[in-house]
Amino acid sequence: MRVHSFHSHLALFYHDNDDCPFGQTIKPLSRRPGKAGLGLCMLCRKLDKEDEDANSSMVHEAQLED
Ligand SMILES: [Zn+2]
């Protein structure tokens, strides 16, 4: 699921998806909020896309019911 952006103070990328295994390796104490000018993690980008696809297919199904 998509969440607010966070990063590790050591990281090269920020994360914004709580399904990301890389983001999950960041200990809570090492988490910093925001993007800090970093690039988005590739896996988060993929997970975000899958979330968007899932959401849009739900919208599509809802539209079909109308
Ligand atoms: Zn990530």
N, CA, C, O and the ligand as a Tripos MOL2 file, in Angstrom:
@<TRIPOS>MOLECULE
protein
  265   263    67     0     0
PROTEIN
NO_CHARGES

@<TRIPOS>ATOM
      1 N           0.8430   -1.1960    0.0000 N.3       1 MET1
      2 CA          0.0000    0.0000    0.0000 C.3       1 MET1
      3 C           0.8770    1.2440    0.0000 C.2       1 MET1
      4 O           1.9360    1.2700    0.6270 O.2       1 MET1
      5 N           0.4380    2.2450   -0.6890 N.am      2 ARG2
      6 CA          1.2210    3.4710   -0.7740 C.3       2 ARG2
      7 C           1.1390    4.2430    0.5370 C.2       2 ARG2
      8 O           0.0630    4.3930    1.1160 O.2       2 ARG2
      9 N           2.2750    4.7240    0.9920 N.am      3 VAL3
     10 CA          2.3420    5.4660    2.2480 C.3       3 VAL3
     11 C           3.0970    6.7680    1.9990 C.2       3 VAL3
     12 O           3.5750    7.0240    0.8940 O.2       3 VAL3
     13 N           3.1950    7.5910    3.0550 N.am      4 HIS4
     14 CA          3.9880    8.8050    2.9420 C.3       4 HIS4
     15 C           5.4440    8.4520    2.6780 C.2       4 HIS4
     16 O           5.9430    7.4330    3.1540 O.2       4 HIS4
     17 N           6.1090    9.2900    1.9270 N.am      5 SER5
     18 CA          7.5040    9.0530    1.5820 C.3       5 SER5
     19 C           8.3660    8.9860    2.8340 C.2       5 SER5
     20 O           8.1850    9.7500    3.7820 O.2       5 SER5
     21 N           9.3080    8.0490    2.8100 N.am      6 PHE6
     22 CA         10.2850    7.9750    3.8980 C.3       6 PHE6
     23 C          11.5980    7.4690    3.3320 C.2       6 PHE6
     24 O          11.6330    6.9010    2.2400 O.2       6 PHE6
     25 N          12.6670    7.6740    4.0680 N.am      7 HIS7
     26 CA         13.9770    7.2120    3.6300 C.3       7 HIS7
     27 C          14.8180    6.9230    4.8550 C.2       7 HIS7
     28 O          14.4790    7.3210    5.9700 O.2       7 HIS7
     29 N          15.9090    6.2300    4.6370 N.am      8 SER8
     30 CA         16.9150    6.0410    5.6780 C.3       8 SER8
     31 C          17.9560    7.1330    5.5340 C.2       8 SER8
     32 O          18.2310    7.5860    4.4230 O.2       8 SER8
     33 N          18.5300    7.5550    6.6270 N.am      9 HIS9
     34 CA         19.5520    8.6030    6.5430 C.3       9 HIS9
     35 C          20.7850    8.1240    5.7830 C.2       9 HIS9
     36 O          21.6320    8.9330    5.4060 O.2       9 HIS9
     37 N          20.8910    6.8070    5.5540 N.am     10 LEU10
     38 CA         22.0230    6.2540    4.8060 C.3      10 LEU10
     39 C          21.6720    5.9610    3.3530 C.2      10 LEU10
     40 O          22.5500    5.6290    2.5570 O.2      10 LEU10
     41 N          20.3800    6.0840    3.0000 N.am     11 ALA11
     42 CA         19.9080    5.5220    1.7420 C.3      11 ALA11
     43 C          20.1480    6.4460    0.5530 C.2      11 ALA11
     44 O          20.3120    7.6570    0.7040 O.2      11 ALA11
     45 N          20.1620    5.8480   -0.6220 N.am     12 LEU12
     46 CA         20.2830    6.5820   -1.8770 C.3      12 LEU12
     47 C          18.9130    6.8280   -2.5020 C.2      12 LEU12
     48 O          18.7780    7.6330   -3.4240 O.2      12 LEU12
     49 N          17.8940    6.1280   -1.9940 N.am     13 PHE13
     50 CA         16.5520    6.2420   -2.5470 C.3      13 PHE13
     51 C          15.5560    6.4180   -1.4170 C.2      13 PHE13
     52 O          15.8060    6.0200   -0.2800 O.2      13 PHE13
     53 N          14.4210    7.0200   -1.7490 N.am     14 TYR14
     54 CA         13.3380    7.0630   -0.7660 C.3      14 TYR14
     55 C          12.2850    6.0320   -1.1560 C.2      14 TYR14
     56 O          12.2370    5.5720   -2.2960 O.2      14 TYR14
     57 N          11.4560    5.6840   -0.2020 N.am     15 HIS15
     58 CA         10.4000    4.6900   -0.4050 C.3      15 HIS15
     59 C           9.0510    5.3300   -0.1260 C.2      15 HIS15
     60 O           8.9550    6.2680    0.6650 O.2      15 HIS15
     61 N           8.0190    4.8270   -0.7680 N.am     16 ASP16
     62 CA          6.6710    5.3110   -0.4390 C.3      16 ASP16
     63 C           5.6430    4.1840   -0.5360 C.2      16 ASP16
     64 O           4.4650    4.4170   -0.8080 O.2      16 ASP16
     65 N           6.1220    2.9460   -0.3060 N.am     17 ASN17
     66 CA          5.1940    1.8120   -0.3360 C.3      17 ASN17
     67 C           5.5710    0.8450    0.7860 C.2      17 ASN17
     68 O           6.7140    0.3960    0.8630 O.2      17 ASN17
     69 N           4.6180    0.5280    1.6490 N.am     18 ASP18
     70 CA          4.9600   -0.3000    2.8130 C.3      18 ASP18
     71 C           5.0770   -1.7800    2.4710 C.2      18 ASP18
     72 O           5.3760   -2.5920    3.3470 O.2      18 ASP18
     73 N           4.8450   -2.1430    1.2060 N.am     19 ASP19
     74 CA          5.1170   -3.5190    0.7760 C.3      19 ASP19
     75 C           6.5530   -3.7010    0.3070 C.2      19 ASP19
     76 O           6.9740   -4.8220    0.0230 O.2      19 ASP19
     77 N           7.3030   -2.6220    0.2230 N.am     20 CYS20
     78 CA          8.6620   -2.6950   -0.3050 C.3      20 CYS20
     79 C           9.5890   -3.3860    0.7010 C.2      20 CYS20
     80 O           9.7390   -2.9080    1.8260 O.2      20 CYS20
     81 N          10.2140   -4.5070    0.3090 N.am     21 PRO21
     82 CA         11.1050   -5.2060    1.2440 C.3      21 PRO21
     83 C          12.3380   -4.3850    1.5930 C.2      21 PRO21
     84 O          12.9040   -4.5520    2.6740 O.2      21 PRO21
     85 N          12.7610   -3.5010    0.6940 N.am     22 PHE22
     86 CA         13.9100   -2.6460    1.0140 C.3      22 PHE22
     87 C          13.5100   -1.6180    2.0700 C.2      22 PHE22
     88 O          14.2490   -1.3660    3.0220 O.2      22 PHE22
     89 N          12.3430   -1.0380    1.8860 N.am     23 GLY23
     90 CA         11.8490   -0.0790    2.8710 C.3      23 GLY23
     91 C          11.6520   -0.7380    4.2340 C.2      23 GLY23
     92 O          11.8670   -0.1210    5.2780 O.2      23 GLY23
     93 N          11.2350   -2.0110    4.2000 N.am     24 GLN24
     94 CA         10.9810   -2.7230    5.4610 C.3      24 GLN24
     95 C          12.2730   -3.0220    6.2170 C.2      24 GLN24
     96 O          12.2420   -3.2620    7.4240 O.2      24 GLN24
     97 N          13.4180   -3.0110    5.5120 N.am     25 THR25
     98 CA         14.6830   -3.2510    6.2070 C.3      25 THR25
     99 C          15.1520   -2.0270    6.9780 C.2      25 THR25
    100 O          16.0680   -2.1150    7.7960 O.2      25 THR25
    101 N          14.5210   -0.8780    6.7170 N.am     26 ILE26
    102 CA         14.9030    0.3390    7.4530 C.3      26 ILE26
    103 C          14.2850    0.2740    8.8430 C.2      26 ILE26
    104 O          13.0650    0.2070    8.9880 O.2      26 ILE26
    105 N          15.1250    0.2930    9.8450 N.am     27 LYS27
    106 CA         14.6090    0.2500   11.2160 C.3      27 LYS27
    107 C          13.8450    1.5410   11.5090 C.2      27 LYS27
    108 O          14.2020    2.6120   11.0160 O.2      27 LYS27
    109 N          12.7820    1.4230   12.3240 N.am     28 PRO28
    110 CA         11.9700    2.6200   12.6320 C.3      28 PRO28
    111 C          12.8060    3.8010   13.1050 C.2      28 PRO28
    112 O          12.5080    4.9450   12.7640 O.2      28 PRO28
    113 N          13.8350    3.5400   13.8750 N.am     29 LEU29
    114 CA         14.6690    4.6380   14.3740 C.3      29 LEU29
    115 C          15.4820    5.3000   13.2690 C.2      29 LEU29
    116 O          15.8860    6.4550   13.4010 O.2      29 LEU29
    117 N          15.7230    4.5710   12.1770 N.am     30 SER30
    118 CA         16.5120    5.1200   11.0660 C.3      30 SER30
    119 C          15.6470    5.8040   10.0280 C.2      30 SER30
    120 O          16.1520    6.4360    9.1000 O.2      30 SER30
    121 N          14.3280    5.6740   10.1900 N.am     31 ARG31
    122 CA         13.4270    6.2590    9.1960 C.3      31 ARG31
    123 C          13.3850    7.7610    9.3220 C.2      31 ARG31
    124 O          13.3190    8.3140   10.4200 O.2      31 ARG31
    125 N          13.4260    8.4150    8.1670 N.am     32 ARG32
    126 CA         13.2520    9.8590    8.1250 C.3      32 ARG32
    127 C          12.0960   10.1350    7.1800 C.2      32 ARG32
    128 O          12.0030    9.5060    6.1260 O.2      32 ARG32
    129 N          11.2180   11.0560    7.5290 N.am     33 PRO33
    130 CA         10.1040   11.3720    6.6260 C.3      33 PRO33
    131 C          10.5610   12.1750    5.4190 C.2      33 PRO33
    132 O          11.5420   12.9150    5.4880 O.2      33 PRO33
    133 N           9.8450   12.0210    4.3170 N.am     34 GLY34
    134 CA         10.0950   12.8350    3.1370 C.3      34 GLY34
    135 C          11.0580   12.1920    2.1660 C.2      34 GLY34
    136 O          11.5360   11.0760    2.3710 O.2      34 GLY34
    137 N          11.3330   12.9340    1.0900 N.am     35 LYS35
    138 CA         12.1420   12.4080   -0.0120 C.3      35 LYS35
    139 C          13.5960   12.8360    0.0650 C.2      35 LYS35
    140 O          14.4650   12.1630   -0.4890 O.2      35 LYS35
    141 N          13.8750   13.9280    0.7330 N.am     36 ALA36
    142 CA         15.2420   14.4150    0.9250 C.3      36 ALA36
    143 C          15.9980   14.5590   -0.4000 C.2      36 ALA36
    144 O          17.2190   14.4090   -0.4390 O.2      36 ALA36
    145 N          15.2750   14.8470   -1.4770 N.am     37 GLY37
    146 CA         15.9280   15.0280   -2.7700 C.3      37 GLY37
    147 C          16.4310   13.7470   -3.3980 C.2      37 GLY37
    148 O          17.1630   13.7890   -4.3860 O.2      37 GLY37
    149 N          16.0480   12.6010   -2.8370 N.am     38 LEU38
    150 CA         16.5020   11.3050   -3.3590 C.3      38 LEU38
    151 C          15.5780   10.8290   -4.4770 C.2      38 LEU38
    152 O          14.4660   11.3330   -4.6350 O.2      38 LEU38
    153 N          16.0500    9.8600   -5.2430 N.am     39 GLY39
    154 CA         15.2170    9.2330   -6.2650 C.3      39 GLY39
    155 C          14.3080    8.1920   -5.6340 C.2      39 GLY39
    156 O          14.6090    7.6480   -4.5710 O.2      39 GLY39
    157 N          13.1860    7.9200   -6.3030 N.am     40 LEU40
    158 CA         12.2610    6.9050   -5.7940 C.3      40 LEU40
    159 C          12.8300    5.5110   -6.0350 C.2      40 LEU40
    160 O          13.3250    5.2040   -7.1200 O.2      40 LEU40
    161 N          12.7500    4.6750   -5.0060 N.am     41 CYS41
    162 CA         13.1520    3.2720   -5.0810 C.3      41 CYS41
    163 C          12.4280    2.5720   -6.2450 C.2      41 CYS41
    164 O          11.2220    2.7390   -6.4290 O.2      41 CYS41
    165 N          13.1750    1.7970   -7.0150 N.am     42 MET42
    166 CA         12.6030    1.1310   -8.1940 C.3      42 MET42
    167 C          11.4570    0.1960   -7.8130 C.2      42 MET42
    168 O          10.4500    0.1120   -8.5160 O.2      42 MET42
    169 N          11.6250   -0.5080   -6.6880 N.am     43 LEU43
    170 CA         10.6080   -1.4740   -6.2880 C.3      43 LEU43
    171 C           9.3430   -0.7540   -5.8210 C.2      43 LEU43
    172 O           8.2310   -1.2000   -6.1040 O.2      43 LEU43
    173 N           9.5130    0.3520   -5.1100 N.am     44 CYS44
    174 CA          8.3450    1.1520   -4.7280 C.3      44 CYS44
    175 C           7.6200    1.6650   -5.9670 C.2      44 CYS44
    176 O           6.3900    1.6840   -6.0130 O.2      44 CYS44
    177 N           8.3880    2.0780   -6.9650 N.am     45 ARG45
    178 CA          7.7730    2.5600   -8.1920 C.3      45 ARG45
    179 C           6.8970    1.4700   -8.8090 C.2      45 ARG45
    180 O           5.7840    1.7300   -9.2660 O.2      45 ARG45
    181 N           7.4350    0.2250   -8.8110 N.am     46 LYS46
    182 CA          6.7100   -0.9090   -9.3700 C.3      46 LYS46
    183 C           5.4510   -1.2070   -8.5340 C.2      46 LYS46
    184 O           4.3710   -1.4400   -9.0770 O.2      46 LYS46
    185 N           5.6180   -1.1930   -7.1940 N.am     47 LEU47
    186 CA          4.4840   -1.4920   -6.3090 C.3      47 LEU47
    187 C           3.4170   -0.4030   -6.4210 C.2      47 LEU47
    188 O           2.2210   -0.6970   -6.4240 O.2      47 LEU47
    189 N           3.8540    0.8550   -6.5140 N.am     48 ASP48
    190 CA          2.9010    1.9530   -6.6760 C.3      48 ASP48
    191 C           2.0960    1.7760   -7.9530 C.2      48 ASP48
    192 O           0.8870    2.0050   -7.9840 O.2      48 ASP48
    193 N           2.7950    1.3630   -9.0100 N.am     49 LYS49
    194 CA          2.1340    1.1460  -10.3050 C.3      49 LYS49
    195 C           1.0960    0.0290  -10.1850 C.2      49 LYS49
    196 O          -0.0080    0.1350  -10.7170 O.2      49 LYS49
    197 N           1.4670   -1.0420   -9.4780 N.am     50 GLU50
    198 CA          0.5250   -2.1540   -9.3000 C.3      50 GLU50
    199 C          -0.6860   -1.7070   -8.4950 C.2      50 GLU50
    200 O          -1.8150   -2.1020   -8.7860 O.2      50 GLU50
    201 N          -0.4410   -0.8660   -7.4630 N.am     51 ASP51
    202 CA         -1.5620   -0.3340   -6.6800 C.3      51 ASP51
    203 C          -2.4780    0.4980   -7.5630 C.2      51 ASP51
    204 O          -3.7020    0.3880   -7.4920 O.2      51 ASP51
    205 N          -1.8620    1.3370   -8.4010 N.am     52 GLU52
    206 CA         -2.6570    2.1880   -9.2840 C.3      52 GLU52
    207 C          -3.4710    1.3420  -10.2530 C.2      52 GLU52
    208 O          -4.6440    1.6220  -10.5010 O.2      52 GLU52
    209 N          -2.8380    0.2990  -10.8030 N.am     53 ASP53
    210 CA         -3.5430   -0.5840  -11.7270 C.3      53 ASP53
    211 C          -4.7090   -1.2720  -11.0250 C.2      53 ASP53
    212 O          -5.7930   -1.4000  -11.5950 O.2      53 ASP53
    213 N          -4.4890   -1.7140   -9.7840 N.am     54 ALA54
    214 CA         -5.5510   -2.3710   -9.0190 C.3      54 ALA54
    215 C          -6.6910   -1.3890   -8.7630 C.2      54 ALA54
    216 O          -7.8630   -1.7350   -8.9070 O.2      54 ALA54
    217 N          -6.3370   -0.1570   -8.3810 N.am     55 ASN55
    218 CA         -7.3600    0.8540   -8.1190 C.3      55 ASN55
    219 C          -8.1450    1.1840   -9.3790 C.2      55 ASN55
    220 O          -9.3700    1.2970   -9.3460 O.2      55 ASN55
    221 N          -7.4310    1.3370  -10.4890 N.am     56 SER56
    222 CA         -8.1310    1.7330  -11.7120 C.3      56 SER56
    223 C          -9.0190    0.5980  -12.2100 C.2      56 SER56
    224 O         -10.0680    0.8530  -12.8020 O.2      56 SER56
    225 N          -8.6110   -0.6660  -11.9760 N.am     57 SER57
    226 CA         -9.4840   -1.7610  -12.3980 C.3      57 SER57
    227 C         -10.7230   -1.8160  -11.5100 C.2      57 SER57
    228 O         -11.8020   -2.1830  -11.9750 O.2      57 SER57
    229 N         -10.5760   -1.4490  -10.2230 N.am     58 MET58
    230 CA        -11.7540   -1.3860   -9.3490 C.3      58 MET58
    231 C         -12.7150   -0.2990   -9.8260 C.2      58 MET58
    232 O         -13.9290   -0.4990   -9.8710 O.2      58 MET58
    233 N         -12.1430    0.8650  -10.1830 N.am     59 VAL59
    234 CA        -12.9720    1.9510  -10.7040 C.3      59 VAL59
    235 C         -13.6820    1.4900  -11.9560 C.2      59 VAL59
    236 O         -14.8610    1.7670  -12.1740 O.2      59 VAL59
    237 N         -12.9190    0.7690  -12.7810 N.am     60 HIS60
    238 CA        -13.4790    0.2990  -14.0360 C.3      60 HIS60
    239 C         -14.6660   -0.6350  -13.7710 C.2      60 HIS60
    240 O         -15.6970   -0.5420  -14.4360 O.2      60 HIS60
    241 N         -14.5070   -1.5370  -12.7910 N.am     61 GLU61
    242 CA        -15.6020   -2.4550  -12.4600 C.3      61 GLU61
    243 C         -16.8000   -1.6960  -11.9280 C.2      61 GLU61
    244 O         -17.9430   -2.0240  -12.2480 O.2      61 GLU61
    245 N         -16.5370   -0.6590  -11.0980 N.am     62 ALA62
    246 CA        -17.6320    0.1350  -10.5570 C.3      62 ALA62
    247 C         -18.3870    0.8360  -11.6720 C.2      62 ALA62
    248 O         -19.6110    0.9650  -11.6360 O.2      62 ALA62
    249 N         -17.6220    1.2890  -12.6750 N.am     63 GLN63
    250 CA        -18.2710    1.9820  -13.7980 C.3      63 GLN63
    251 C         -19.1310    0.9940  -14.5980 C.2      63 GLN63
    252 O         -20.1790    1.3590  -15.1300 O.2      63 GLN63
    253 N         -18.6730   -0.2530  -14.6730 N.am     64 LEU64
    254 CA        -19.4320   -1.2440  -15.4210 C.3      64 LEU64
    255 C         -20.7840   -1.5280  -14.7500 C.2      64 LEU64
    256 O         -21.7680   -1.8590  -15.4120 O.2      64 LEU64
    257 N         -20.8020   -1.3870  -13.4110 N.am     65 GLU65
    258 CA        -22.0660   -1.6620  -12.7030 C.3      65 GLU65
    259 C         -23.1180   -0.6000  -12.9860 C.2      65 GLU65
    260 O         -24.3150   -0.8690  -12.8880 O.2      65 GLU65
    261 N         -22.6750    0.6180  -13.3380 N.am     66 ASP66
    262 CA        -23.6170    1.7030  -13.6230 C.3      66 ASP66
    263 C         -24.2990    1.5230  -14.9390 C.2      66 ASP66
    264 O         -25.1220    2.3520  -15.3260 O.2      66 ASP66
    265 ZN         11.1850    0.9160   -1.8120 Zn       67 ZN67
@<TRIPOS>BOND
     1     1     2 1
     2     2     3 1
     3     3     4 2
     4     3     5 am
     5     5     6 1
     6     6     7 1
     7     7     8 2
     8     7     9 am
     9     9    10 1
    10    10    11 1
    11    11    12 2
    12    11    13 am
    13    13    14 1
    14    14    15 1
    15    15    16 2
    16    15    17 am
    17    17    18 1
    18    18    19 1
    19    19    20 2
    20    19    21 am
    21    21    22 1
    22    22    23 1
    23    23    24 2
    24    23    25 am
    25    25    26 1
    26    26    27 1
    27    27    28 2
    28    27    29 am
    29    29    30 1
    30    30    31 1
    31    31    32 2
    32    31    33 am
    33    33    34 1
    34    34    35 1
    35    35    36 2
    36    35    37 am
    37    37    38 1
    38    38    39 1
    39    39    40 2
    40    39    41 am
    41    41    42 1
    42    42    43 1
    43    43    44 2
    44    43    45 am
    45    45    46 1
    46    46    47 1
    47    47    48 2
    48    47    49 am
    49    49    50 1
    50    50    51 1
    51    51    52 2
    52    51    53 am
    53    53    54 1
    54    54    55 1
    55    55    56 2
    56    55    57 am
    57    57    58 1
    58    58    59 1
    59    59    60 2
    60    59    61 am
    61    61    62 1
    62    62    63 1
    63    63    64 2
    64    63    65 am
    65    65    66 1
    66    66    67 1
    67    67    68 2
    68    67    69 am
    69    69    70 1
    70    70    71 1
    71    71    72 2
    72    71    73 am
    73    73    74 1
    74    74    75 1
    75    75    76 2
    76    75    77 am
    77    77    78 1
    78    78    79 1
    79    79    80 2
    80    79    81 am
    81    81    82 1
    82    82    83 1
    83    83    84 2
    84    83    85 am
    85    85    86 1
    86    86    87 1
    87    87    88 2
    88    87    89 am
    89    89    90 1
    90    90    91 1
    91    91    92 2
    92    91    93 am
    93    93    94 1
    94    94    95 1
    95    95    96 2
    96    95    97 am
    97    97    98 1
    98    98    99 1
    99    99   100 2
   100    99   101 am
   101   101   102 1
   102   102   103 1
   103   103   104 2
   104   103   105 am
   105   105   106 1
   106   106   107 1
   107   107   108 2
   108   107   109 am
   109   109   110 1
   110   110   111 1
   111   111   112 2
   112   111   113 am
   113   113   114 1
   114   114   115 1
   115   115   116 2
   116   115   117 am
   117   117   118 1
   118   118   119 1
   119   119   120 2
   120   119   121 am
   121   121   122 1
   122   122   123 1
   123   123   124 2
   124   123   125 am
   125   125   126 1
   126   126   127 1
   127   127   128 2
   128   127   129 am
   129   129   130 1
   130   130   131 1
   131   131   132 2
   132   131   133 am
   133   133   134 1
   134   134   135 1
   135   135   136 2
   136   135   137 am
   137   137   138 1
   138   138   139 1
   139   139   140 2
   140   139   141 am
   141   141   142 1
   142   142   143 1
   143   143   144 2
   144   143   145 am
   145   145   146 1
   146   146   147 1
   147   147   148 2
   148   147   149 am
   149   149   150 1
   150   150   151 1
   151   151   152 2
   152   151   153 am
   153   153   154 1
   154   154   155 1
   155   155   156 2
   156   155   157 am
   157   157   158 1
   158   158   159 1
   159   159   160 2
   160   159   161 am
   161   161   162 1
   162   162   163 1
   163   163   164 2
   164   163   165 am
   165   165   166 1
   166   166   167 1
   167   167   168 2
   168   167   169 am
   169   169   170 1
   170   170   171 1
   171   171   172 2
   172   171   173 am
   173   173   174 1
   174   174   175 1
   175   175   176 2
   176   175   177 am
   177   177   178 1
   178   178   179 1
   179   179   180 2
   180   179   181 am
   181   181   182 1
   182   182   183 1
   183   183   184 2
   184   183   185 am
   185   185   186 1
   186   186   187 1
   187   187   188 2
   188   187   189 am
   189   189   190 1
   190   190   191 1
   191   191   192 2
   192   191   193 am
   193   193   194 1
   194   194   195 1
   195   195   196 2
   196   195   197 am
   197   197   198 1
   198   198   199 1
   199   199   200 2
   200   199   201 am
   201   201   202 1
   202   202   203 1
   203   203   204 2
   204   203   205 am
   205   205   206 1
   206   206   207 1
   207   207   208 2
   208   207   209 am
   209   209   210 1
   210   210   211 1
   211   211   212 2
   212   211   213 am
   213   213   214 1
   214   214   215 1
   215   215   216 2
   216   215   217 am
   217   217   218 1
   218   218   219 1
   219   219   220 2
   220   219   221 am
   221   221   222 1
   222   222   223 1
   223   223   224 2
   224   223   225 am
   225   225   226 1
   226   226   227 1
   227   227   228 2
   228   227   229 am
   229   229   230 1
   230   230   231 1
   231   231   232 2
   232   231   233 am
   233   233   234 1
   234   234   235 1
   235   235   236 2
   236   235   237 am
   237   237   238 1
   238   238   239 1
   239   239   240 2
   240   239   241 am
   241   241   242 1
   242   242   243 1
   243   243   244 2
   244   243   245 am
   245   245   246 1
   246   246   247 1
   247   247   248 2
   248   247   249 am
   249   249   250 1
   250   250   251 1
   251   251   252 2
   252   251   253 am
   253   253   254 1
   254   254   255 1
   255   255   256 2
   256   255   257 am
   257   257   258 1
   258   258   259 1
   259   259   260 2
   260   259   261 am
   261   261   262 1
   262   262   263 1
   263   263   264 2
@<TRIPOS>SUBSTRUCTURE
     1 MET1         2 RESIDUE 1 A MET
     2 ARG2         6 RESIDUE 1 A ARG
     3 VAL3        10 RESIDUE 1 A VAL
     4 HIS4        14 RESIDUE 1 A HIS
     5 SER5        18 RESIDUE 1 A SER
     6 PHE6        22 RESIDUE 1 A PHE
     7 HIS7        26 RESIDUE 1 A HIS
     8 SER8        30 RESIDUE 1 A SER
     9 HIS9        34 RESIDUE 1 A HIS
    10 LEU10       38 RESIDUE 1 A LEU
    11 ALA11       42 RESIDUE 1 A ALA
    12 LEU12       46 RESIDUE 1 A LEU
    13 PHE13       50 RESIDUE 1 A PHE
    14 TYR14       54 RESIDUE 1 A TYR
    15 HIS15       58 RESIDUE 1 A HIS
    16 ASP16       62 RESIDUE 1 A ASP
    17 ASN17       66 RESIDUE 1 A ASN
    18 ASP18       70 RESIDUE 1 A ASP
    19 ASP19       74 RESIDUE 1 A ASP
    20 CYS20       78 RESIDUE 1 A CYS
    21 PRO21       82 RESIDUE 1 A PRO
    22 PHE22       86 RESIDUE 1 A PHE
    23 GLY23       90 RESIDUE 1 A GLY
    24 GLN24       94 RESIDUE 1 A GLN
    25 THR25       98 RESIDUE 1 A THR
    26 ILE26      102 RESIDUE 1 A ILE
    27 LYS27      106 RESIDUE 1 A LYS
    28 PRO28      110 RESIDUE 1 A PRO
    29 LEU29      114 RESIDUE 1 A LEU
    30 SER30      118 RESIDUE 1 A SER
    31 ARG31      122 RESIDUE 1 A ARG
    32 ARG32      126 RESIDUE 1 A ARG
    33 PRO33      130 RESIDUE 1 A PRO
    34 GLY34      134 RESIDUE 1 A GLY
    35 LYS35      138 RESIDUE 1 A LYS
    36 ALA36      142 RESIDUE 1 A ALA
    37 GLY37      146 RESIDUE 1 A GLY
    38 LEU38      150 RESIDUE 1 A LEU
    39 GLY39      154 RESIDUE 1 A GLY
    40 LEU40      158 RESIDUE 1 A LEU
    41 CYS41      162 RESIDUE 1 A CYS
    42 MET42      166 RESIDUE 1 A MET
    43 LEU43      170 RESIDUE 1 A LEU
    44 CYS44      174 RESIDUE 1 A CYS
    45 ARG45      178 RESIDUE 1 A ARG
    46 LYS46      182 RESIDUE 1 A LYS
    47 LEU47      186 RESIDUE 1 A LEU
    48 ASP48      190 RESIDUE 1 A ASP
    49 LYS49      194 RESIDUE 1 A LYS
    50 GLU50      198 RESIDUE 1 A GLU
    51 ASP51      202 RESIDUE 1 A ASP
    52 GLU52      206 RESIDUE 1 A GLU
    53 ASP53      210 RESIDUE 1 A ASP
    54 ALA54      214 RESIDUE 1 A ALA
    55 ASN55      218 RESIDUE 1 A ASN
    56 SER56      222 RESIDUE 1 A SER
    57 SER57      226 RESIDUE 1 A SER
    58 MET58      230 RESIDUE 1 A MET
    59 VAL59      234 RESIDUE 1 A VAL
    60 HIS60      238 RESIDUE 1 A HIS
    61 GLU61      242 RESIDUE 1 A GLU
    62 ALA62      246 RESIDUE 1 A ALA
    63 GLN63      250 RESIDUE 1 A GLN
    64 LEU64      254 RESIDUE 1 A LEU
    65 GLU65      258 RESIDUE 1 A GLU
    66 ASP66      262 RESIDUE 1 A ASP
    67 ZN67       265 GROUP 0 **** ****
